[in-house]
């Protein structure tokens, strides 16, 4: 991921939202010089099934759900609705996430 190419034209005075397919890319973005307020990610499939839960959890800095990563920074990882390779999901939920953004006062 080329974080500079993705964010260099962003106004740092306004909220920045980044879509990053993999949570590892989210971690890289948070370690950059940019002040990113929200990163939306996926890729983990919630681990899909045992024992892949453990592998996905151990290999990703963010696994599923919402994480507060700074005073004004968040990462959200969706478990998604499908699967990878093997057409099944066991002990994980499918989700479609609706993100509603509101101005703070």
Secondary structure, DSSP 4 states (H G I P E B T S, - for coil): --HHHHHTTS-TTS--EEEEEEHHHHHHHHTSSS--SEEEEE-SGGGSSTTHHHHHHHH-S--SEEEEEETTEEEEE---S--SSSS---S--------------
